[in-house]
């Protein structure tokens, strides 16, 4: 599977996005808990405030889950169609994608997508 330079950059950005989203989600959850604790000191917090706090981290979590699934599918398809690696390495990559998660996506992108030689013009 040959990708243009722009496609490689877009895949790279999408691959690195979860590394930015996870700390953001943790920050949102921590902020929500702290605000809820402060609000509960004066009585019960408002339901609308609690729901707004929950939505502030649920939406990014759902986006991250969909992005992770899309990346998993893309990288498995790319590894299966990548003729520059042998069958054993292909199987190992697929198993690593399935069982490990996000970090192998970045490694594979750097090694097999970004490091791939550009297609040469035929004369």
C-alpha positions in Angstrom: 0.0 0.0 0.0 1.6 3.2 -1.2 0.8 6.4 0.5 1.5 10.0 -0.7 3.6 12.3 1.6 0.4 14.1 2.6 -1.3 10.9 3.5 1.7 9.8 5.6 1.6 13.0 7.5 -2.2 12.8 8.1 -1.8 9.2 9.4 1.1 10.3 11.6 -1.0 13.1 13.1 -3.9 10.7 13.8 -1.4 8.2 15.2 0.0 10.8 17.6 -3.4 12.3 18.6 -4.2 9.7 21.3 -0.9 10.7 23.1 -2.3 14.2 23.4 -5.9 13.1 24.1 -5.1 10.8 27.0 -3.4 13.4 29.2 -6.3 15.8 28.3 -8.9 13.2 29.4 -7.0 12.6 32.7 -6.9 16.4 33.3 -10.6 16.7 32.6 -11.4 13.8 35.0 -9.2 15.2 37.7 -10.8 18.7 37.3 -14.3 17.2 37.4 -13.6 15.3 40.6 -12.1 18.3 42.3 -15.0 20.6 41.2 -17.5 18.0 42.4 -15.8 17.7 45.8 -15.8 21.5 46.2 -19.4 21.8 45.2 -20.5 19.0 47.5 -19.0 20.8 50.6 -21.9 23.2 50.5 -24.5 20.5 49.9 -25.5 18.4 46.9 -24.0 19.6 43.6 -26.4 20.5 40.8 -27.3 17.7 38.4 -26.6 20.0 35.4 -23.1 20.7 36.7 -22.4 17.0 37.2 -23.7 16.1 33.7 -21.6 18.9 32.1 -18.5 17.6 33.9 -19.1 14.1 32.8 -19.7 15.1 29.2 -16.4 17.1 29.3 -14.5 13.8 29.4 -17.0 11.3 27.9 -16.9 13.0 24.5 -13.1 12.8 24.2 -13.1 9.2 25.5 -15.6 8.2 22.8 -13.6 10.0 20.1 -10.5 8.3 21.4 -12.2 4.9 21.2 -13.4 5.5 17.7 -10.0 6.8 16.6 -8.2 3.8 18.2 -10.5 1.4 16.4 -10.0 3.2 13.0 -6.2 3.1 13.6 -6.3 -0.6 14.5 -8.1 -1.4 11.3 -5.9 0.8 9.2 -2.6 -0.6 10.6 -3.8 -4.2 10.3 -4.8 -3.7 6.6 -1.6 -1.8 5.9 0.5 -4.6 7.5 -1.3 -7.3 5.6 -0.9 -5.4 2.3 2.7 -4.3 2.9 4.7 -6.5 0.5 8.1 -5.1 1.8 7.9 -7.2 5.0 8.0 -11.0 5.2 5.1 -13.1 6.5 6.5 -13.7 10.0 7.1 -10.0 10.6 3.6 -9.2 9.3 2.0 -11.7 11.7 4.0 -10.3 14.6 3.0 -6.8 13.8 -0.7 -7.7 13.6 -0.5 -9.6 16.9 1.3 -6.6 18.6 -1.4 -4.2 17.2 -4.2 -6.4 18.6 -2.7 -7.1 22.1 -0.6 -4.0 22.9 -2.4 -0.9 21.7 -1.3 2.6 20.7 2.5 2.6 21.1 3.1 0.0 18.3 1.1 2.2 15.9 3.6 5.0 16.3 6.5 2.6 16.0 5.1 1.0 12.9 4.3 4.4 11.4 7.8 5.6 11.9 9.5 2.3 10.7 7.1 1.2 7.9 5.1 4.2 6.7 7.3 7.2 7.2 10.5 5.3 6.4 9.0 3.8 3.3 10.8 4.8 0.1 8.6 7.0 -2.1 7.4 5.5 -5.4 9.8 6.0 -8.2 8.7 7.4 -11.6 8.9 4.7 -14.2 10.7 5.8 -17.4 
